[in-house]
Amino acid sequence: IMFNPLVDSFAKLSDSEIEDKIIELSRKFFMTHNPSVQQQISVILEMYKEEAKARRASAMVQRTKKNDDDGDSPLDNLINVS
């Protein structure tokens, strides 16, 4: 993945701010017809998408870990032993 030094740390941004930025950058990408500008926007857009994907994966791991700690498995309710 490419890196753009003009993008600040994602740690300061909330999940919704990341999603808003993805929408904004996507809109700007299609507004311009300059290939150089589109390339730069594409690099930054990909960085935001990867951050959003990593946060979703982390949240899923946390939910799974919490369910395992509680002893509740999503499959527990599906298995009926008589």
Contact map, one row per residue, 1 for C-alpha under 8 A:
1110000000000000000000000000000000000000000001100000000000000000000000000000000000
1111000000000000000000000000000000000000001000100000000000000000000000000000000000
1111100000000000000000000000000000000000001100100000000000000000000000000000000000
0111111000000000000000000000000000000000001100000000000000000000000000000000000000
0011111100000000000000000000000000000000000000000000000000000000000000000000000000
0001111100000000000000000000000000000000000000000000000000000000000000000000000000
0001111110000000000000000000000000000000000100000000000000000000000000000000000000
0000111111000000000000000000000000000000000000000000000000000000000000000000000000
0000001111110000000000000000000000000000000000000000000000000000000000000000000000
0000000111111000010000000000000000000000000000000010000000000000000000000000000000
0000000011111100000000000000000000000000000000000000000000000000000000000000000000
0000000011111100000000000000000000000000000000000000000000000000000000000000000000
0000000001111110110000000000000000000000000000000000000000000000000000000000000000
0000000000111111110000000000000000000000000000000000000000000000000000000000000000
0000000000001111111000000000000000000000000000000001001000000000000000000000000000
0000000000000111111100000000000000000000000000000000000000000000000000000000000000
0000000000001111111110000000000000000000000000000000000000000000000000000000000000
0000000001001111111111000000000000000000000000010011000000000000000000000000000000
0000000000000011111111100000000000000000000000000001000000000000000000000000000000
0000000000000001111111110000000000000000000000000000000000000000000000000000000000
0000000000000000111111111000000000000000000000010000000000000000000000000000000000
0000000000000000011111111100000000000000000010011000000000000000000000000000000000
0000000000000000001111111110000000000000000000000000000000000000000000000000000000
0000000000000000000111111111000000000000000000000000000000000000000000000000000000
0000000000000000000011111111100000000000100010000000000000000000000000000000000000
0000000000000000000001111111110000000000000010000000000000000000000000000000000000
0000000000000000000000111111111000000000000000000000000000000000000000000000000000
0000000000000000000000011111111100000000100000000000000000000000000000000000000000
0000000000000000000000001111111100001100110000000000000000000000000000000000000000
0000000000000000000000000111111110000100000000000000000000000000000000000000000000
0000000000000000000000000011111110000000000000000000000000000000000000000000000000
0000000000000000000000000001111111001100000000000000000000000000000000000000000000
0000000000000000000000000000011111100100000000000000000000000000000000000000000000
0000000000000000000000000000000111111100000000000000000000000000000000000000000000
0000000000000000000000000000000011111110000000000000000000000000000000000000000000
0000000000000000000000000000000001111111000000000000000000000000000000000000000000
0000000000000000000000000000100101111111100000000000000000000000000000000000000000
0000000000000000000000000000110111111111110000000000000000000000000000000000000000
0000000000000000000000000000000000111111111000000000000000000000000000000000000000
0000000000000000000000000000000000011111111100000000000000000000000000000000000000
0000000000000000000000001001100000001111111110000000000000000000000000000000000000
0000000000000000000000000000100000000111111111000000000000000000000000000000000000
0111000000000000000000000000000000000011111111100000000000000000000000000000000000
0011001000000000000000000000000000000001111111110000000000000000000000000000000000
0000000000000000000001001100000000000000111111111000000000000000000000000000000000
1000000000000000000000000000000000000000011111111100000000000000000000000000000000
1110000000000000000000000000000000000000001111111110000000000000000000000000000000
0000000000000000010011000000000000000000000111111111000000000000000000000000000000
0000000000000000000001000000000000000000000011111111100000000000000000000000000000
0000000000000000000000000000000000000000000001111111110000000000000000000000000000
0000000001000000010000000000000000000000000000111111111000000000000000000000000000
0000000000000010011000000000000000000000000000011111111100000000000000000000000000
0000000000000000000000000000000000000000000000001111111110000000000000000000000000
0000000000000000000000000000000000000000000000000111111111000000000000000000000000
0000000000000010000000000000000000000000000000000011111111100000000000000000000000
0000000000000000000000000000000000000000000000000001111111110000000000000000000000
0000000000000000000000000000000000000000000000000000111111111000000000000000000000
0000000000000000000000000000000000000000000000000000011111111100000000000000000000
0000000000000000000000000000000000000000000000000000001111111110000000000000000000
0000000000000000000000000000000000000000000000000000000111111111000000000000000000
0000000000000000000000000000000000000000000000000000000011111111100000000000000000
0000000000000000000000000000000000000000000000000000000001111111110000000000000000
0000000000000000000000000000000000000000000000000000000000111111111000000000000000
0000000000000000000000000000000000000000000000000000000000011111111100000000000000
0000000000000000000000000000000000000000000000000000000000001111111110000000000000
0000000000000000000000000000000000000000000000000000000000000111111111000000000000
0000000000000000000000000000000000000000000000000000000000000011111111111000000000
0000000000000000000000000000000000000000000000000000000000000001111111111000000000
0000000000000000000000000000000000000000000000000000000000000000111111110000000000
0000000000000000000000000000000000000000000000000000000000000000011111110000000000
0000000000000000000000000000000000000000000000000000000000000000001111111000000000
0000000000000000000000000000000000000000000000000000000000000000001111111101000000
0000000000000000000000000000000000000000000000000000000000000000001100111111100000
0000000000000000000000000000000000000000000000000000000000000000000000011111110000
0000000000000000000000000000000000000000000000000000000000000000000000001111111000
0000000000000000000000000000000000000000000000000000000000000000000000011111111000
0000000000000000000000000000000000000000000000000000000000000000000000001111111100
0000000000000000000000000000000000000000000000000000000000000000000000000111111100
0000000000000000000000000000000000000000000000000000000000000000000000000011111110
0000000000000000000000000000000000000000000000000000000000000000000000000000111111
0000000000000000000000000000000000000000000000000000000000000000000000000000001111
0000000000000000000000000000000000000000000000000000000000000000000000000000000111
